[in-house]
């Protein structure tokens, strides 16, 4: 079942120590730029898989191994946190 990026807000907070749901994710495949909250998320894969809503390419995978979060961001060209207001 696909969810949106808001479903992993807590996990992203744990990994990045910041609210990343409003961060802009740039897809390395198609160049689409969207907030992480608008990505497509699959929680039942081996780990958490985040896909581009435009082209469905994998943007990031977060898995837990021996108590550590392992993060693969190779599908992202950029991940830009929203500037403090």
Secondary structure, 3 states (H helix, E strand, C coil): CEEEHHHHHHHHHHHHCCCCCCCEEEECCCCCEEEHHHCEEECCCCCEEEECCCCCCEEEEEEEECCEEEEECCCEEEEECCCCC
